[in-house]
């Protein structure tokens, strides 16, 4: 069974919830055209980021997700893992929740 692999690098962004559908489609477009049916596996190589499928009816959904995640894992907690800054550990927590 044939398969393809594409590596894509997203531009750096501040914390938050973002739409990445168009970025992913653009990155895999040429490979996807080779197949009539298949499966797409996405692997995110960042330890404090995650991918989540959700509706895209309005921007408020992403804003609400960001607000809720900030409430669940605020930067103000006394985290022990702060090697990359004060948002490092809470980023890992948010990734695990998602």
Secondary structure, DSSP 8 states (H G I E B T S, - for coil): --------------SS----HHHHHHHHHHHHTT-SS---------TT--------S-HHHHHHHHHHHHHHS-TTS--S--TT-TTHHHHHHHHHH-
